[in-house]
Amino acid sequence: MPVAHAAIIGAGISGLTAALSLSRRGISSDIFEQAGELTDIGAGLQVSPNASRILAELGILEGLSKVWLEPETIRLISGSSLRQLAAVPAGTFARQRWGAPYGVLHRTTLQKALLAAVAADPLCRLRLGIRMESALPDFERAPDVVIGADGVWSKLRQLVPGGPSPRFSGNIAYRFTIAADEAPGFLDRTSVCAFLGGAAHLVCYPLRETGSFNMVAITAGNIAPQAWQSEPTAEQRAELRKRFSGWNAAIVSLFEGHRKLTFWPLFETTSGAWQDGRKTVLIGDAAHAMMPFAAQGAAMAIEDAYELAAFLSNRPVADALALFERHRAPRIAKLRQRGAFNRFAYHAKGPIRIGRDLVLGLKPPQSLAADLDWVYGYQSVRLP
């Protein structure tokens, strides 16, 4: 029997994208969110062409394009010498090669755009302040499928036998922003930059809509049990300084002089089933939270949501869920491998670092772009 109605747990990027994707196929949904209101959360976000082409399909991209920045390049830079090691062209090049833009923006900007589209869609209904603990919320209309889009700490996951579980990755993100008019000159106003060092890396890019630079430093680290985002302690700040010892002094001074750092332990999920073989399925971080070393977490949530809707549009639910997992799992696994490789390369030390720099310096921009074709050029499943 075709799916007519879905219940979606979670009103983040994956949940809202799922509701809009289902609506395009005539499927209504109720979206249940535990927060009483959706406030500004998160930080900067990179939206690569594989995700932006889906946002275009859903009618979201045009509005985003008016406020986001399309970086000219994605640059890899030495954290000690500030010398460019390699650069992947983006901007107009991304639109021409991958058929869709590469943009950077604040997560809240995307969230609000998706929310506005959901609010205007008669097939979507958002229900706030609905908490799920050990059981599903009360459904006014019985759903044909229940979609868990409630993130790395998913509650719905407990209803999927053999499902994944969250674990600390061993990595810490220190997040902060710098006002654009106060940013030092070495921060590129037109590009995404990743500064690479022996035990850490720093990603930064301008957020056009907030007039600031998004800054994320990622290092290895330890946490106390149940730790989550917070202001770093004196001990954690000392650990950050240790990880960035030997870096260019201009970069180190950014941390030293900044009071509002956020200490953000990075959690991922183990492998496990994404669906129960009947009517419950996990998407996005609930199914496969991954490290940000490939900058594809949000993109994978968007792809999941769009492709799940395609499979549900013309198959019995159980068959659609099994096909969805079988179709998506290899791509997620490959991206996890790419992220692990990037972490190794970005944090390389000694002779490995020297070899890395030599290899990157020999690869022309077109070759670097070709290495990303399978990520950015991905065409999501489109079914009637």
PyMOL commands that set and color helices and strands:
alter all, ss='L'
color gray80, all
select helices_A, chain A and resi 13-23+49-57+61-65+91-98+107-119+156-159+180-182+234-243+249-256+285-288+292-294+297-312+317-346+350-362+365-370+373-376
alter helices_A, ss='H'
color red, helices_A
select strands_A, chain A and resi 5-9+28-33+44-47+73-78+84-89+103-106+124-128+145-148+166-179+192-196+200-207+212-220+262-269+280-282
alter strands_A, ss='S'
color yellow, strands_A
deselect
rebuild
show_as cartoon
